[in-house]
Amino acid sequence: MNFEKLLKREFNVGTKDQQYRIAAGIGIMAIAAAGENGLLMLIGVGVVVLAVMKWCPAYSLSGKSTVQKGDKPPLI
């Protein structure tokens, strides 16, 4: 496994993908809040943070990107 490639932060999540990830993260956090599950809440927060950063470590490792022409880079 190439950890350098995995940890290289790059803009590889497109706008549509970002929106789905934010929605999924919020959904996970809502389920966690209802069930009082701290670990699940942490996972949900992580999903949202990575979505806002427009970065996916798995995409970095595999060389995949969902960025399309016209997508704006992350503000963070």
C-alpha positions as CSV (number, residue, x, y, z in Angstrom):
1,M,0.0,0.0,0.0
2,N,1.3,3.4,-1.0
3,F,0.7,5.6,2.1
4,E,2.2,8.7,0.5
5,K,-0.4,8.5,-2.2
6,L,-3.1,7.8,0.3
7,L,-2.3,10.8,2.5
8,K,-1.7,13.2,-0.4
9,R,-4.6,15.7,-0.1
10,E,-5.9,16.5,-3.5
11,F,-9.2,17.9,-5.0
12,N,-10.8,14.7,-6.2
13,V,-14.5,14.9,-5.2
14,G,-16.8,16.7,-7.6
15,T,-19.7,18.9,-6.6
16,K,-22.4,16.3,-7.1
17,D,-20.4,13.7,-5.2
18,Q,-19.8,16.2,-2.4
19,Q,-23.6,16.9,-2.1
20,Y,-24.3,13.2,-1.7
21,R,-21.6,12.8,0.8
22,I,-22.8,15.7,2.9
23,A,-26.3,14.3,2.9
24,A,-25.1,10.9,3.8
25,G,-23.0,12.2,6.6
26,I,-25.9,14.2,8.1
27,G,-28.1,11.2,7.8
28,I,-25.5,9.1,9.7
29,M,-25.3,11.7,12.4
30,A,-29.1,11.8,12.7
31,I,-29.2,8.1,13.1
32,A,-26.3,8.3,15.6
33,A,-28.1,11.0,17.6
34,A,-31.3,9.0,17.8
35,G,-29.5,5.9,19.0
36,E,-27.0,7.7,21.1
37,N,-24.0,6.1,19.3
38,G,-20.8,8.1,19.7
39,L,-18.8,6.0,17.2
40,L,-21.4,6.4,14.5
41,M,-21.6,10.1,15.2
42,L,-17.8,10.4,14.7
43,I,-18.1,8.5,11.4
44,G,-20.8,10.9,10.2
45,V,-18.7,13.9,11.2
46,G,-15.8,12.5,9.3
47,V,-17.8,12.0,6.2
48,V,-19.0,15.6,6.2
49,V,-15.6,17.0,6.9
50,L,-14.0,15.1,4.0
51,A,-16.9,16.1,1.8
52,V,-16.3,19.8,2.6
53,M,-12.6,19.3,1.9
54,K,-13.6,17.7,-1.4
55,W,-11.1,14.9,-0.7
56,C,-11.5,11.2,-0.5
57,P,-8.5,9.1,0.7
58,A,-9.8,6.0,-1.2
59,Y,-10.0,8.0,-4.4
60,S,-6.4,9.3,-3.8
61,L,-5.2,5.7,-3.4
62,S,-7.0,4.4,-6.5
63,G,-6.3,7.5,-8.7
64,K,-10.0,8.1,-9.1
65,S,-11.7,11.5,-9.3
66,T,-15.3,12.7,-9.8
67,V,-14.3,16.3,-10.5
68,Q,-15.9,17.6,-13.7
69,K,-15.1,20.7,-15.7
70,G,-16.4,23.7,-13.9
71,D,-16.3,22.3,-10.3
72,K,-14.8,24.8,-7.9
73,P,-11.9,23.7,-5.6
74,P,-12.6,23.5,-1.9
75,L,-12.5,26.6,0.3
76,I,-10.6,24.8,3.0
